[in-house]
Amino acid sequence: MKLLSFLFFIFLFNFSYSQTIDFTTEKEIIKQTLSQYLDTNPNSIASFFKGRKGYKLTAFGLEMGIAMEEDSLKREDLKKDLNHLNYFSDSISNVLKTKKIKVFISDTLFAYKYIPTANNLKNETDWKQNYQYLLSDFKYNELARMDTIIGEEYIDLIKKQVYYKGEDKTFLRSELDHSYYKYEKENLTSKDEFSTRGSKIYRLVLNNNKTKGCYLFSFYCSQNKICRSFIFIKKENNKWVYVDEYPSWIVDES
């Protein structure tokens, strides 16, 4: 009897860090939420709709420059830049009524492979130490790395990714087409301004009651370097919505 209880405990432990949904559902959840995340990513032209992240950050920088610039000629140039930003924002809104943004991406959902560096998060002592650093971001957002405070319960999803035992799986890129985005084969030379140079999508993990989730997305950023983030999502009114992102280098130093 004790042996059966022990085996049952092992089963529950392993199950808690394995995938608990079918692959079709996993792709559908990513489809719904990745487009929402891309709407906030400054590499996506949709981020420059008025009121969205790319627009707000750019407009704020220009407005601060106008307020602080003492040279009248330079101040007028900044005002012209702000007017151009508003014109640009209105223009892309019209274009995207009929045109899709191409997202160049691999046709594989990759299993996240955590590789220890200075710390080993699979070591409980190291995990507890790093948990305090994560807590400062997730519970207090002390360094403003995130757009808002999302709560420490999302930290456990990072741990689930660290222990993830799933496999890479291929998919049809068109299965993710949604909203303004159309997914296509990787293309590092495209000059299409209505495109985003993605790299990889990593598989999804969920919390125990399947109301919150986390996967990773990587893309080419400045100087052709790869940027990668944990993407956090939640189920709200029976729909999956994007919550926030968190740079993966803080966790795995890569």
N, C-alpha and C positions, 0 to 999 in steps of 0.2 A: 504493500500500500504506500509506503514511504517512497519507494522507487517511482511509482506512478505519479505521485504528487510532485516529485522532483522533475520528472520528464515534462509534466504539464507546465511547470514554471519555466523551464527552458524554452518550451514551445511558445509561450506567451512573450517571453523576452525577445526571441528572434522575430516573432511576428510583428512586434511593435516597431521594429526597425526595417521591416520589409514593405514592399508596395502592397496596398490593400484595395486597389481599384483596377479595372481592366484597362487595357491600353487604349481602346477607343474613347473611354471616358477621360483618360489622362490627356489625350490629344485635344479633346473638346474643351477641357478646362484651360489648357494653355492657349488654345485659339481665342477663347473669350477674353483672357486677361493680358496676353502679350501685346495685343493692339492697344489696350489701355495704357500699358507701361510705355510703349513706343510714343504715344501721344505726349508723354512728359520728357522723352529723351531729346536733348538738344540736337542730336544727329538726325532726328526725324523732322522733316519740314512741317509736319502737322503740329509740332510743338510751338510753332510761331503763330498759331491762331491767337487772336487777342484774348487775353485772360489765361493762356496756358503758360507752362513753365519757361520755355525758351523765350517767348515774347516778354514775359514779365521780367526775367533776369536781364535781358538786353535793354529793355525800356528803362529799368531801374538804373542801370549803369550810365545810360545816356542822360537821364534826368539828373542824376547826381553830378555828372560832369558839367552840365549846363549851370547848375546851381553854384558850383565851386570854381568854374573857370573865370579868371579875371580878364583875360584877353577877349575883347568883344568879337574879333574876327573868328577866333577858335570857337567861341560860344555859338556864333551863328552857324558854323560848320556842324556843330553837334546838334543844333536844332534841325538842320537839313537831314542829318542822319536819322533823327527820330521820326521826321516826316516820311523818310524813305522806308523805315521799318513799318510804319502804319500802312503805307501803300503796299508794301510787300505782303503784309499780313492779309490785307483785303484781297490781294491778287491770288494768293494760294488758296484762300477760301473758295474762290470762284473756280479755279482750276480743278480742285479736288472734288467738285461736284460730278465730274465726268472722268477724271483720271485717277489711277491708283498709284500708291507709292510702292516701288519695288523694294523688297527686303531680300538681299542676297544671303543665303544661309545654307548650311550643310543639310543633307537629307537624313541625318541621323539624330535621334534624341540620345544624348550621351549620358551614361551613368557617371555621376560625380565621383571621382576617385581622390579621396583625401590623402595627401602625402605629408607626413610630419616634417617639420623643419626645426626651428629652434625649440618649439614646443610640440608636444604630442597630445592632441586633444582627445585621443582615445585612452590616455592615462588620466584617471579620475582626479589626481592631484593637479595636473596641468589644466584640466577642464575647469575645475572649481576656481583656480586662479584667474583664468581668462574670462570666466563667467562674470566676474566683477567688472572687467573692462567692457564687456558687451552690455552689461546692465546700465552703465553710464550713458550708452547710446539709446538703448531700447526703452528704458524707463524714464530717463531724464533728458536725453538728446543734448548733452552738455556741450558737445563740439559742433552741433547743428549739422551732423552728417546726413541726417534724414529730414524729410520734409515736415514730419510731424512726430509726435510720440505715439508709437504703436503698441507698446507694452511688452513686458518681459516674456510672455508666453510664446512669442515668436522665436525666442532663443532656442527653445527645445527643437524647433524645426531645423535649425542649423545643426544641432547634434544628430538629428535623424539623417541629415545629409552626410555627415562625417561617417556614420555607421552604415550608409546605404549599400545594399548588396545586389542591386538590380543589374541588368545588362544593357548594353547599347542596343537600340532598336531603330531600324530604318522606317521611314514614313514617306508619303507623298507630300511634297511641299504644299500643293494646292489644298490639302486638308486643313491648313492653318489660315487660308485666305479669309480675311474678315475686315470689316470697317473700311479704312482707307488703304489697307495693306494687301499686297499680292507677293507671295514668297516664291523666289526663283533661285536657280543654281548660282553658286558663288561666282562673283565677278569682281575682281580687284581693280579692273581698269576702266570700269564704267564711269562716264562723266555726267550721267543723268542726274540732274539736281533733285529729281523726284525719286530718289533711291536712298536706301540705308545699307551700309556695308556691315551686315551682320556676320557672325562667325559660327557660333554653336548655341544650341539650346540643350539644357541638361534636364534630366528626368525629375518628375514631381514627387514630393513626399507630402503627406497629410498628417494632421494631428489625429488623435484617437477617435474623435467624434466626427471627423471629416468636415469640419467647418473652416479650417484654416490650412493653408498650404504654402509650399516653397519650392521653387525651381531656380535654375541659374540661366543667365543669358550673357553671351559675350559678343562683342562687336569691335570693329576697328575704330580707334579714336585718334587722338593727335599723333602725328609722326608715324602713322601706320602701326601703332602699338595696339595690343589687345586689352580692352577694358572688360571686366566681368563683374557681375553683381548677382547677389541673391535677390530673387524677386518674391515678395511676400503678397499673398492674396487671401481673401476670405469669402465665405458664402454669405450672401445677404439677400433676403427675400427670394430665396431659391435661385439666385444668380451669383456667379463668381465675379468678384471685382478686385482690381489691383489696389494694393494698400501702400507699399513703399518698396524701395530698393536699398541694398546695403553692399558696399564694395567687398568683394571676396578676399582681397589681399589682407584685410584686417584679420581674417580668420585663418587663411592658409598661406599668406605671404607670397602669393603668386597671382 
